[in-house]
Amino acid sequence: MDNNIDNDTNICRYLWEFPIEPAENFFSILNDCNRGARTLCLISASVKLGLFDYLDDWISEEEIEMIFSYPHPVNDFLLSLVESGLIEYKERKYKNTKVSSVYLSRNSPYFQGAYLEKMNRHLKDLWIQLSDIINSGPVMYQEEEFFSELSLPSMAQNAMCGRLQSVVQAIASLPEFPTMKKMIDLGGGHGLYAIALACKNSTLNAIVFDLPGVIPLTKKYIHSYNLQERVLVQGGNFLTDNIGDNYDLIFSSSNPSGKSPDMIKKISKGLKPGGYFVTVQPGDETVAYDPLNELEFSLWTFENIKIPKKSWSKNKKFLTEEYLNALNTHKLSVQSISRISDPYIRNYGVSMLIAKKEL
């Protein structure tokens, strides 16, 4: 009987004894995370609804209510966006801030809707399912669908934020650029680098080489710039297939074609004497280790994967002694190595190497 009383007292004492760790320390972590998640959902919903498209100019709350079919006040929705710093409020009217007009309005050439969609897809496929993945293994994506539907649209929009412009300016400043006639973009995906260079040089013809399943997306980008006569597509695997020859310029960005020493011989053979090889790759930037990003990379893979996934991680070092020796062996003389900012990650950059084939 006495033992039961002691046990009951031990259980009951938590009803009047405070936790040994202040509850504020716990709930502040969860509430901050929850607020961030809700804000992301708010921004994504606003983009899907096209709200930012209407707010390039001042518009009243009543006018906004007439745009959407569900008849309820949108005041809290809008004020939440005001609080996030994405829209302004003045005299009962709303308008995008500059950052929203540039990056969240479909009227802008720098619209980042695909990047938001990729973030949401990763949350849905990977993070919400994290416990299942830990127990049963990574999510399997079909490689060509992953690139064409999820990865490349986001990469294209990210590139428009500064990386594309910096690379194009560097290549266009080469003395031989105005006389270049033929180029290939290996693993070119969205094709924006080839498209931009063809726009800068009206005598340049380009090929965007990528997996067959990616090509339909590439064609859409090319047609949107009306360059289908001078920017062509070629489906294949650059690791195993012939890439052609007599190029004035071979370009690669963020894929193994421009990062693997084993590709250098094929690239050198494809260039005419005096031609240029330009490759823009991650891996040399010193960044703080981010366990969340590293974990996310391990949560998915491709069906029937041919190359070990870890071998094409963006964190794999690029400018190794092996890589530089391969350039030298195959008569590619390094002209410059420079840093290109990749602003979609704070304080992050990639390396651009420009090499010229000996005459």
SEDRENMAR-391976 format. One record per residue (C-alpha): residue number from 1; residue in one letter; x, y, z. Coordinates in steps of 0.5 Angstrom, whole numbers. Layout:
// SEDRENMAR-391976
  seq  type   east  north     up
  NUM     a      X      Y      Z
...
// end
This chain:
// SEDRENMAR-391976
  seq  type   east  north     up
    1     m      0      0      0
    2     d      6      5      2
    3     n      9      3     -5
    4     n      3      5     -9
    5     i      2     12     -5
    6     d     10     13     -7
    7     n      9     11    -14
    8     d      3     16    -15
    9     t      6     21    -11
   10     n     12     21    -16
   11     i      7     21    -22
   12     c      3     27    -19
   13     r      9     31    -17
   14     y     10     33    -25
   15     l      3     37    -24
   16     w      7     42    -20
   17     e     14     42    -21
   18     f     16     46    -27
   19     p     20     43    -33
   20     i     28     43    -32
   21     e     29     46    -38
   22     p     25     53    -40
   23     a     19     51    -45
   24     e     21     58    -48
   25     n     27     55    -51
   26     f     23     49    -54
   27     f     17     53    -57
   28     s     21     58    -60
   29     i     25     53    -64
   30     l     19     50    -67
   31     n     15     56    -67
   32     d     20     60    -72
   33     c     21     53    -76
   34     n     13     53    -77
   35     r     13     61    -78
   36     g     18     60    -84
   37     a     14     54    -87
   38     r      8     58    -87
   39     t     11     64    -90
   40     l     14     60    -95
   41     c      7     57    -97
   42     l      4     64    -97
   43     i      9     66   -102
   44     s      8     60   -106
   45     a      0     61   -106
   46     s      1     68   -108
   47     v      5     66   -114
   48     k      0     60   -116
   49     l     -5     65   -115
   50     g     -2     70   -120
   51     l     -2     76   -114
   52     f      4     79   -115
   53     d      3     79   -123
   54     y     -3     84   -121
   55     l      1     88   -116
   56     d      6     92   -120
   57     d      2     98   -119
   58     w     -2    100   -113
   59     i     -9     96   -113
   60     s    -14     97   -107
   61     e    -16     91   -103
   62     e    -23     91   -106
   63     e    -20     90   -113
   64     i    -16     84   -111
   65     e    -22     81   -108
   66     m    -26     81   -114
   67     i    -20     78   -118
   68     f    -21     71   -114
   69     s    -27     67   -114
   70     y    -27     65   -106
   71     p    -31     71   -103
   72     h    -28     72    -97
   73     p    -24     78    -94
   74     v    -16     78    -96
   75     n    -14     83    -91
   76     d    -10     78    -87
   77     f     -7     75    -93
   78     l     -5     81    -96
   79     l     -2     84    -89
   80     s      2     77    -88
   81     l      5     79    -94
   82     v      6     86    -92
   83     e     10     83    -86
   84     s     14     79    -90
   85     g     17     85    -94
   86     l     14     83   -100
   87     i      9     88   -101
   88     e      7     95    -99
   89     y      1     98    -96
   90     k     -1    105    -97
   91     e     -8    109    -96
   92     r    -11    102    -97
   93     k     -8    100   -103
   94     y     -2     95   -104
   95     k      4     94   -109
   96     n     10     90   -110
   97     t     16     91   -107
   98     k     22     92   -112
   99     v     24     85   -110
  100     s     17     82   -111
  101     s     16     85   -118
  102     v     23     83   -120
  103     y     23     76   -118
  104     l     16     74   -116
  105     s     12     77   -122
  106     r     11     73   -128
  107     n     11     80   -132
  108     s     19     80   -130
  109     p     24     76   -134
  110     y     27     74   -127
  111     f     21     71   -125
  112     q     23     65   -120
  113     g     17     61   -120
  114     a     20     54   -122
  115     y     25     55   -116
  116     l     19     56   -111
  117     e     16     50   -114
  118     k     23     46   -114
  119     m     23     48   -106
  120     n     16     45   -105
  121     r     17     39   -109
  122     h     23     37   -105
  123     l     19     39    -98
  124     k     13     34   -101
  125     d     17     29   -103
  126     l     23     28    -99
  127     w     22     32    -92
  128     i     15     31    -90
  129     q     17     23    -92
  130     l     23     23    -88
  131     s     22     18    -83
  132     d     20     13    -89
  133     i     26     15    -93
  134     i     30     13    -87
  135     n     27      7    -86
  136     s     26      5    -93
  137     g     31      8    -98
  138     p     32     14   -102
  139     v     26     17   -107
  140     m     27     14   -114
  141     y     27     19   -120
  142     q     27     18   -127
  143     e     33     22   -129
  144     e     31     25   -135
  145     e     24     27   -132
  146     f     28     30   -126
  147     f     32     34   -130
  148     s     27     37   -135
  149     e     21     38   -130
  150     l     24     40   -124
  151     s     31     41   -124
  152     l     33     45   -131
  153     p     27     50   -130
  154     s     29     52   -123
  155     m     37     52   -126
  156     a     35     57   -132
  157     q     31     62   -127
  158     n     37     62   -122
  159     a     42     63   -128
  160     m     38     69   -130
  161     c     40     72   -123
  162     g     47     74   -125
  163     r     51     68   -127
  164     l     49     67   -134
  165     q     50     75   -135
  166     s     57     74   -132
  167     v     59     68   -136
  168     v     56     71   -143
  169     q     60     78   -142
  170     a     66     74   -141
  171     i     66     70   -147
  172     a     63     75   -151
  173     s     70     79   -149
  174     l     74     74   -152
  175     p     78     77   -158
  176     e     76     72   -163
  177     f     69     72   -161
  178     p     66     76   -166
  179     t     69     71   -171
  180     m     66     65   -168
  181     k     62     61   -172
  182     k     60     54   -169
  183     m     60     52   -161
  184     i     57     46   -157
  185     d     54     47   -150
  186     l     55     40   -147
  187     g     49     38   -142
  188     g     46     45   -144
  189     g     39     43   -141
  190     h     35     50   -142
  191     g     40     52   -147
  192     l     40     59   -145
  193     y     48     60   -145
  194     a     48     58   -152
  195     i     42     62   -154
  196     a     45     68   -151
  197     l     52     67   -154
  198     a     48     67   -161
  199     c     44     73   -159
  200     k     51     77   -158
  201     n     54     74   -165
  202     s     49     73   -171
  203     t     54     69   -174
  204     l     55     64   -169
  205     n     51     57   -170
  206     a     50     53   -163
  207     i     48     46   -161
  208     v     45     44   -155
  209     f     47     37   -153
  210     d     44     33   -147
  211     l     40     27   -146
  212     p     34     26   -151
  213     g     29     27   -145
  214     v     31     34   -144
  215     i     31     36   -151
  216     p     24     38   -151
  217     l     25     43   -146
  218     t     31     46   -149
  219     k     27     47   -156
  220     k     22     51   -152
  221     y     27     56   -149
  222     i     30     56   -156
  223     h     23     58   -159
  224     s     22     63   -154
  225     y     27     67   -157
  226     n     26     65   -164
  227     l     33     62   -165
  228     q     31     55   -168
  229     e     35     57   -174
  230     r     42     58   -171
  231     v     41     54   -164
  232     l     40     46   -165
  233     v     39     41   -161
  234     q     42     34   -160
  235     g     40     28   -156
  236     g     45     23   -153
  237     n     50     22   -147
  238     f     57     26   -148
  239     l     60     21   -144
  240     t     59     15   -149
  241     d     57     19   -156
  242     n     61     23   -161
  243     i     60     30   -160
  244     g     63     33   -167
  245     d     69     37   -168
  246     n     71     43   -171
  247     y     68     48   -166
  248     d     70     55   -164
  249     l     67     54   -157
  250     i     66     48   -153
  251     f     62     50   -147
  252     s     60     46   -140
  253     s     56     49   -134
  254     s     55     45   -128
  255     n     55     38   -130
  256     p     61     32   -131
  257     s     62     34   -138
  258     g     66     40   -136
  259     k     69     37   -129
  260     s     71     30   -131
  261     p     79     30   -133
  262     d     76     24   -137
  263     m     72     28   -142
  264     i     78     33   -143
  265     k     81     29   -149
  266     k     74     29   -153
  267     i     73     36   -152
  268     s     80     38   -154
  269     k     79     33   -160
  270     g     72     37   -162
  271     l     76     44   -162
  272     k     79     47   -168
  273     p     86     50   -167
  274     g     85     56   -163
  275     g     78     54   -161
  276     y     76     55   -153
  277     f     74     51   -148
  278     v     70     55   -143
  279     t     67     51   -136
  280     v     63     54   -130
  281     q     63     49   -125
  282     p     62     49   -117
  283     g     67     45   -112
  284     d     72     50   -111
  285     e     68     55   -106
  286     t     70     55    -99
  287     v     63     54    -96
  288     a     61     52    -89
  289     y     59     45    -88
  290     d     51     45    -89
  291     p     48     38    -86
  292     l     41     40    -88
  293     n     43     40    -95
  294     e     48     34    -95
  295     l     42     30    -92
  296     e     37     33    -98
  297     f     42     30   -103
  298     s     42     23   -100
  299     l     35     23   -100
  300     w     34     22   -107
  301     t     37     18   -113
  302     f     36     16   -120
  303     e     33     10   -123
  304     n     38      5   -126
  305     i     43     10   -124
  306     k     50     10   -129
  307     i     55     14   -125
  308     p     55     14   -118
  309     k     51     20   -115
  310     k     57     22   -110
  311     s     61     23   -117
  312     w     57     29   -119
  313     s     56     32   -113
  314     k     57     40   -113
  315     n     61     39   -107
  316     k     66     35   -111
  317     k     73     39   -112
  318     f     73     42   -119
  319     l     80     45   -121
  320     t     84     39   -118
  321     e     92     38   -120
  322     e     89     32   -124
  323     y     84     36   -128
  324     l     89     41   -130
  325     n     94     36   -132
  326     a     89     33   -137
  327     l     88     40   -140
  328     n     96     41   -141
  329     t     96     34   -144
  330     h     91     35   -149
  331     k     94     42   -151
  332     l     89     46   -148
  333     s     92     52   -145
  334     v     89     56   -139
  335     q     88     63   -141
  336     s     84     65   -134
  337     i     81     62   -128
  338     s     75     67   -125
  339     r     70     67   -120
  340     i     63     68   -122
  341     s     58     69   -116
  342     d     52     65   -116
  343     p     47     69   -112
  344     y     41     64   -111
  345     i     46     62   -105
  346     r     49     67   -100
  347     n     56     69   -101
  348     y     57     63   -106
  349     g     60     63   -113
  350     v     63     58   -118
  351     s     69     57   -122
  352     m     70     59   -129
  353     l     76     56   -133
  354     i     77     59   -140
  355     a     82     55   -144
  356     k     85     55   -151
  357     k     87     50   -156
  358     e     94     51   -158
  359     l     95     52   -166
// end
